[in-house]
Amino acid sequence: MNIITFNNLLILIISVVPCLCFGGNYTSYLTGNNTDIITKPSGGICLMGGSREDDNAMRWFLQKANGGDVLVLRTSGADGYNSYLYSELGVPINSVESIVCHNKLASYEPYIIQRIQQAEAIWFAGGDQWTYISYWRNTPIDSVINSAIKQRNIVVGGTSAGMAIQGQYYFSAQNGTVTSAQALSDPFNNRVTIDTSSFIKHNLLYNTITETHFDNPDRKGRLVAFLARIITDYGVFARAIACDEYTAVCIDTNGIARVFGGHPNYDDNAYFIQSNCELKIKTPEKCSVGNPLTWDLDGLAIKTYKIKGDEKGSGTFDLNTWQSGTNGIWYKWYVSDGIFFEQPGTAINCSPLSIKDNSNFSEINIFPNPIADKLTIKSSNSTIDEYNIYIFNSLGKKLQVKIIQMGNEYTLDLSNLTNGHYYLIIAKNNGKIYTRKIIKD
């Protein structure tokens, strides 16, 4: 292990191979090989609810690094992850380095930027999410992290505060934490600080907020208040992923989430939460300053899929459609005059996202995906006129886009759409349906 403390440029190095790192703004702890190696990570996200890490989820995380280098970023603590990740889980990796940022100036340190650029996996420890946000947002650190996710397909994960910062929307805790009772009695309480300023960018968590420590204390009510504020403030029906302590959601690059935990010995759960897209009117009846929240809609306001996490991660949820899962139970959530209610519910079913492919359409080639502005659909035969082409957003609304045809090729102009997830529906005149999730980035 290397222990490198940066005070008055004093460096203590215990290592066969010296590692010289300078700066008064951080401390670095290195375990393993000091020489960087380059592997091909397989991407994904590991979201941990807090308290002790789930070993099986952490093995999933390490395996995605494909033997490369793991970087732990934190703003408090020390090297607690190093031995655990490097030698206790049985997954071979090149190195584990924990870097503790002492202030915002650390975000500009060339050494930290270099180590992020060399990592195949990045883990965000627990702590105070506002410290992470205030130190790293709009700095070189978040820029190179996002570049690594997009360009090198690194795997990313975090626990507690390290999970809370990873959605497109996030509870910043800028004014401290907030209880369910406080948030439901007044969703505009000054502690309900919901932000969407660009920070950690995951296509898989677009339009999503994450919540941790879901069982201790019970945070269901405050998460509903967060979703209500996102609707009110941003006009977006966001979704949420929440984890109990000791529970993890691991999401692969295909958008399939697996839930790890200690069930049946322990009651470890993850939740996938969304406004009820089956309803014509989905907005809260009352979400205003100084008043208790009401988001009832006849007891149907919110649909939630609850999965108990086990050691094999056998419970799954499909983030491509947000409608199908395995080994879980659907619930309906609602709030009336500041009081949260939860009852057994039925599976959500919203067209067109519930449409299942009944043809592989092998004659069609679609590229690129993700896209910047234009999507091309090319047919290997001359029957492309048999196709009817539609683009829907994640709420099932059909969008108007410009389509240009040249021979057996269609070009869809999506430049006027905001970044995020969309669904391409191709319907043939013979009744066959093809669906594809499209990511605009």
N, C-alpha and C positions, 0 to 999 in steps of 0.2 A: 504494500500500500504506500502511496505517496501522500504525505500530509504537507500541504503548501499554504502557509499563512502569509498574507500580504499586508504587513504593517511596517512602515518605514523601510520598505523594500527588503525586509528580512525574510529570507526563504530557507525553510528547513525541509530538506529532501531526504527521504529514506527510500532508496531505490537502487537497483543494480544499474538501470539506465536512467541518467538524470533527465528531469523534466523541468525546464526553466520557464516560469510564468510570472509576469510582473504586473502589479497593479494593486492599489489600496482599496479596491471596491468589492472584492469577492474572495472566497476561499475555495480551493479545489482539493478534492480527495480522489485519488485514482487507484483502482484495483485492477490488476491484470496486465495485459500487454500495453506498453507505452507507445508502441508503433502502430499507427493507424493501418487498418486493412479495409479494403473496399469489397462489400458484398452487395447482393441484390435483395433488398428487403421486399416483403410482400404486402406491406401496407396494412391498414386497419386502425381501429380505435378501441382502446380498453378503458371503460368508465367504471371506477370503483367508488362505492358509496361511502367509504370512510371506515375508521377503526382499523383493525388488522387486515392486511391484504389477503385475498383468496389465492392460495398457491396455484390452483389449476388455471385460473385466469392469468396469473403472472407467467405461467409456463407458456400459455397461448401467446402472450405479448412477446416474450423472449424468442419464441420460435419464429415469429414474423421478422425478427432482425436477421435471421439466416446466418448466425455466427458472427455478426458484426459488432459494432461498438454501441453501448447503451449510455446515454447521457441523462442524468437526473438533475433537473433544474428546480431550485427551491430558494426561498428567501429567509428561511430559518432552519435550525437543526444543523446536522453535520453529515456523517457518512453512514447513517443507519441502513441504507439500502445496499451498500456496496457488496458486502459478503453474501447477503441474502440473494441478490440477483446473480452474482458471479459464480457462487459455488454451492448454494443450498438447494437449488431447484432442479439441478441435473440437466440443465439446458446449456450446451457449450456456447460461449460468446467470447469475443476477443478482449473486451474490457468493460468495466463500469466506472464512470466518473461522475461524482456528485459535485456540482458547482453551486455554492451558496452566494446569492447576490445580496450584498449588504445595503445597496442604495440604487437609485436610478442610473447613476453614472456607470454601473456595471454593464448596462445595456449597450454601451458603446466600446467596451473592451474588445480589442482585436482577438485576444486569446479565446474568449467565450464565443465570439462569432465563428472563429475557425473550428472550434469543437462541435458546434451545432452543424456546421457544414460537413463534418466528417462522421456524424452519428448516423446509424441505421435505425435507432429507436430513441425516442425522447419520452421521459416520464416526468410528470409534474407532481411534486409531493404535496401533502396537505399544508395547511397554514391559513393565511388570511388572503382571500381572493382579491380584495382591494389592493393589497400590497403588490400582488402579481400584476394587476391591471395598471396601477399607477407607475410601477417600475418599467414595464415592458411594452405597454401599448404605444403604438406609433413610434417605435424605436427600431434600430437595426435588429434587435433580438426577434421581435414578432415577424419582421420582414423575412429573415433567413429561415425561421421555423416554417412559415407558410410556403416559402420556396421549396424547402425540403419535402414538405408534404406533397406539393403539386408536381415537382420536377423529379424527385427521387423516390417517391412512394414510400417514405419512411413510415413506421408504425408509431403511433402516439398514444399516450395514456396518462391517466392521473387519478388521484384519490382525493376525496373530500374537496377542498378548494381547487385542487388540480383537476377535478372533474367539472366543477361548477363553472370554469372559465371556457369550456370547449364548445358550447353551442353558439349559433349565430346570435341568439338573445341570451343574456346572462344576468343573474342577480349580482350586482357589483359589490354589495355590502359596504358601499362608500360611507354610509352613516351608521354602520353597525348592523347586527343581525335583526331579524324581525320574526315574531311569533305568528302562528296561524290566527290567533285571536286578534292580534293587532291588525294584521293585513285584511282580515275579513270584516272587521268593524269599520275600517276606513282604508280601502285599497290605495288611497293617495296619501297615506301615512308617509312622513318624510324618510322613513326607513325602507320603504318599498322602492328601491332604486333599480329599475330594469333598464339595461343599456343594450344597444345594438351597434355601437361604434365598432368599426372593423378591428378585430383582434385575431384570435386563432380561427383559421378558416378550414372547415371540413365540408366538402360537398355532401357527405353523408349526414351532416347535422345542420344542413340548411333549414331555416324556418323552425328551428328547434331550440328549446331551453332545457338545460339539465339541472337536476336537483339531487342533493345528497342527504345522508343521515335521515332517510325518510321515515325510519321507525323510532328514532330517539333524538329529539322529540318528534312527535307526529307532525309532519309538514304538509299533509295533503291540502289543508285549507289554504295555506299561504301560496302553494303552487297554483291553485285555481285563481287566486288573486293576481299572481304574476301573469297568467294567461289572459285574464280579463284586462289588465293594464296594457298588455301588448296589443290587444284588439283596439282598445280605446286610444292609445297613444300613437300607434303605427298603422292601424287599419289592417292588421294581419292576424289570421287565425293560426297561430303558431301551435306546434306540438311540443310534447315534453317527454323526456326519459328520466325516470327517477329510480334510485337504488337505495334499499335498506343498507345499513352497515353490514360489513362482511359479505356483501353481494356485489357482483360485477356484471356488466353488460359488455360483451366483446363483439365488435361489428367488423365483418370482413369487407373486402372491397366490392363484393357483390351486393352489399346492403342487407345481409342477413345477420341479425343480432342473436347471440347466444347468451344465456344467463347462467352464471356460475354462482354457487353458494353451498351451504351446508345442509340443505334439505335431504332427507327427512329428519335429521337429528336437530336441525334448527330451522326456524321460520324466517328464511331469507328470501326476499322478494324483489323483483324489478317491475316497473310499471311503464306502460306506453300509453300516453294520454293525449287526447285530441278533442276539439270541439266536434259536436255531432253534425257531420256533413249531410246527414239524411234530412235535417230540418231546413225548411225554407228560410226561416229567420233564426240566426245562430248567435246573435249578439246578446250580451247580458241585458236584463231588464233595467238594472240600476247599477251603474258604476260611476260614482261622482264623489267629489271632494267632501269629506266629512260624514259620509253616509255609509251604512253597512251595505256590503255587496249583495245583490240578488242576481243570480244566474241560474235560473230554475228551468224555464221552458218546459213546464209540465213534467219535471223530473227527468228530462232527457238531454240536458244541456251538454254533457260531456261523456264521451265513451273512453273506457280504460281497459286495457288488457294487462292482467296481472299474471306473472310467471314466477314460480318458485325455483330458485337457483339450486342446482345440484352439482356434484363433482364432475359430471360429464358435460355440463352445459347443454343438456338435452332439450330444454325449452327454448324455442326460437320465436322471433318475430321478424316479418318482412318489412323493412323500411322503404322498399320500392313502392309499395301500395298502402302501407299502414292499415291493412285490413285483415291479414292472415297471420296466424301463428300456430305453434304446437305446444301442448302441455300447459296451456294457460286457461284463464277464466275471464270472461268479459263482465265488466261492471258499468253501471251508470252512476255518475257523480253529478251533484247539483248543489247550489247554495241558495238558501232562502233567508233573507234578512240577516245576513252575517253568520248563518249556521250551515255547516257543511254536512251533507248527507251522502251516503254510499249504499247502493243496493245492487243485487245481482242484475245483470243486463243481458242483452243479446248482441251477437256479432254485428259489427258495422258493415254496411253494404251500400257503397256509393258509386254509381256509374259515373265515368267509365272505368274507374280504377279497379272495379271488381271484375271487369271483362278478362277472361282467361284466353290465352292463345290456343287456337285449335288447328293451327297450321304452322309449320316451321318456316314457310315462305323462303325456301332455300334459294329461289331465283332472285331474291332481293338483297342488295348490299346497301348498308346505311353507314355514312361516314361524314365528318369525324364525330366522335363522341368521347369526351366532352367537346362542345363546340364554342366558337367565339361569336360568330354572327350567322353563318350559313350552314344548313344541313343539306346533304345530298342523298337522294334516294335513287339508286340505279338498278334497273332490271336486266337480267341476263337474257330475257326474251322480248318479243315485240308487243306484249299484251299489257303494258303499263297503264293504258287507258282503262283497264278493268278495275283499277284501284281508286278508292275514295280515301283521301288523306286528311287527317285532322290532327290538331295540336290542342291538348288540354292542360290546364294548370293542375296543381296538386289538390285543389278542391273540387275538381271535376268540371270546371267551366271551360267551354270550348272557346278558343282564342282565334282571332282573325289574323292570319299571317299571309304574306305575299308568296305565291307559289309560281315558279317559272318552269315550263316544260320545254325540253329540247330533246327530241327523239325519245329514247327509252330512259330518260333521266329527268328527275324533278330536283329543283333547288328551292329550299324553303328559306326565306329571309326572316331570321329571328332576332335581328339587330335591335328591334324596339322592345324586346322583352328583357326584364331584369334578370340578373344571374340567379340560378336556382334549378330546381327539378321540374321537368315537364314530361308529358306522356304523348308519344306518337301513336296514333291509331290508324292502321291501314285496313280498310274493309274491302274485300273483293266482291264483285257482283255475284259470285256463287255462294256468298254467305260466310266465307272464311274470314277470320279476324286475326290481325297481328298487332301486338302491343310491344312497345319498347320505351323504357325510361330514357329520357334525354337530359343531359346536364349541360346547362349554359354557364360558362365560367369566364 
